[in-house]
Amino acid sequence: MGGIAAKKLGLLATLGVFLAKFWKIGALALVGLGAAARRLLGRKDSA
């Protein structure tokens, strides 16, 4: 039983380290996707 808990804890620790390193890249990707979606779905005013 202890081995399973240790594996889960190790997985969560690895995931935490990964997120700590790459959260900025993910945030920039979300901002870029939001800007692209706004451009595609926004109002098109033809002057």
C-alpha positions as CSV (number, residue, x, y, z in Angstrom):
1,M,0.0,0.0,0.0
2,G,2.8,2.4,0.8
3,G,4.3,2.0,-2.7
4,I,1.2,3.1,-4.4
5,A,1.0,6.3,-2.3
6,A,4.7,7.0,-3.0
7,K,4.1,6.6,-6.7
8,K,1.2,9.0,-6.6
9,L,3.2,11.5,-4.5
10,G,6.1,11.3,-7.0
11,L,3.8,11.9,-9.9
12,L,2.2,14.9,-8.2
13,A,5.7,16.3,-7.4
14,T,6.8,15.8,-11.0
15,L,3.7,17.5,-12.3
16,G,4.2,20.4,-9.8
17,V,7.8,20.9,-11.0
18,F,6.7,20.8,-14.6
19,L,4.0,23.4,-14.0
20,A,6.4,25.6,-12.0
21,K,8.8,25.7,-15.0
22,F,6.3,26.1,-17.9
23,W,3.4,28.1,-16.5
24,K,4.6,31.3,-18.4
25,I,4.6,29.5,-21.7
26,G,1.1,28.2,-21.0
27,A,-0.1,31.7,-20.0
28,L,1.3,33.2,-23.2
29,A,-0.3,30.5,-25.3
30,L,-3.7,31.2,-23.7
31,V,-3.3,35.0,-24.3
32,G,-2.4,34.2,-28.0
33,L,-5.4,31.9,-28.4
34,G,-7.7,34.5,-26.8
35,A,-6.5,37.2,-29.2
36,A,-6.9,34.9,-32.2
37,A,-10.4,34.0,-31.1
38,R,-11.3,37.6,-30.6
39,R,-10.0,38.5,-34.1
40,L,-11.9,35.6,-35.7
41,L,-15.2,36.0,-33.8
42,G,-15.2,39.7,-33.5
43,R,-17.4,42.2,-35.3
44,K,-16.5,43.0,-38.8
45,D,-17.1,46.6,-39.6
46,S,-16.6,47.5,-43.2
47,A,-16.0,51.2,-43.6
